[in-house]
Amino acid sequence: MKYIEPHAHMVSRTTDDYVKLALAGCEAVCEPAFWAGFDRATAAGFADYFRQLTEYEPKRAQTYGIHHFSWLCINPKEADDPGFAREVMSIIPEFLDKPNVLGIGEIGLNKNTRNELDIFEEHVQLALDHDLPILIHTPHLEDKLKGTRLTLDSLANFSNLDRSKVIIDHVEEHTVAPVLEAGYWAGMTLYPQSKCSLDRAIDMLEVHGPDRLWLNSACDWGVSDPLAVPKCALRMKSRHHTPEDIENLILHNPTKFLRQSRKFTL
Ligand SMILES: [Zn+2]
């Protein structure tokens, strides 16, 4: 099967994972900027990370015949110091013209602090200024619902925001409906231990329908599975979803959203 992995942190994965993705039919991986497993001490550390995401990782992926795209930002986990966050944000524009950069992400909230919210809104404005799509992380902690509500309330203040160019990721049963009803895209993240299991994701798909939904593994340095998307496709098959419905969810839906960036081509 051909599919797109729309959210993976490949800098923390091995080349063996690229081989597995290629064998499973992965056509493209999209890598949002995020926490790298440790707090970076300087803005220069982020500049190197952005070079890794825009210069080195695309070459590594191409070795295995996979297209690599990235999203840029300072992630919410390291954005609670506004002075530092703004210093990092000031270097983002010089990377936005790189051929694999799709937009701004994954921005959002981690502990739902006022500082995180300020930096989130400044990122949204940066995306609007450059007419870029936005990828939003929602907290994994017990305050996912509160974080999602804060995110939706904040976005509602941007009257010129095209909601079809915004995806709110890591939705669960209690947050998927408000995201879709407000006109945004929603991402379901398949994790072995937390977030969605394969069956929970398929349950949500069956309840809400496939429109404006995508699946991702969000594989990173922690317990995660780079093959979660094709595994979910197999589970859909065993639950009697048609091949067309499966292809729609894992290939056509992400393509439709990502093509809103002119840079996304396969
Ligand atoms: Zn992520």
Boltz pocket constraint, residues with backbone or C-beta under 6 A from the ligand:
constraints:
  - pocket:
      binder: B
      contacts: [[A, 7], [A, 9], [A, 32], [A, 34], [A, 106], [A, 218]]
      max_distance: 6.0
